[in-house]
Amino acid sequence: MSCPFTSRATSLAAILSIMLCATATAYSHNKPRRVKFVHGKTSATVRGRIAGYDTQDYVLEARSGQHMDIRITASNPETYFVVYTINGKGTEMNETDHYSLNTTESGDYVIRVLMMRSAARRKGASSNYALTISIK
């Protein structure tokens, strides 16, 4: 005698697997890039391009108590960034091309560049950008 819960659980597991695979392919995370400052400089500018739901992560080291200032200029006006602290918590900011924060922990911070969903879903959507990061 077969158990009806086994086939139901198997079906549910298959559906969840398909949904996770579809989500993973819809959002492409490019390889993170480390931002390095030229010796004696307090800022750096990186340039890149994202398309659709792509994101690009930039990793940089900061010490506790420093002031970080981030600006982005982009060909698509719906290109933004989110800052993640070393514990993985995202900042509260959204939809801005400029953000400043005082670092509270020492370690690597991640800045993720992305297009807002409403822009990313448009056919052929892409954005060329310049991200300038200053730490003092």
Secondary structure as UniProt FT lines:
FT   HELIX           4..26
FT   STRAND          33..34
FT   TURN            39..40
FT   STRAND          43..51
FT   TURN            52..53
FT   STRAND          55..62
FT   TURN            64..65
FT   STRAND          67..74
FT   TURN            77..78
FT   STRAND          79..84
FT   TURN            86..87
FT   STRAND          98..102
FT   STRAND          107..115
FT   HELIX           117..120
FT   TURN            123..124
FT   STRAND          126..135
//
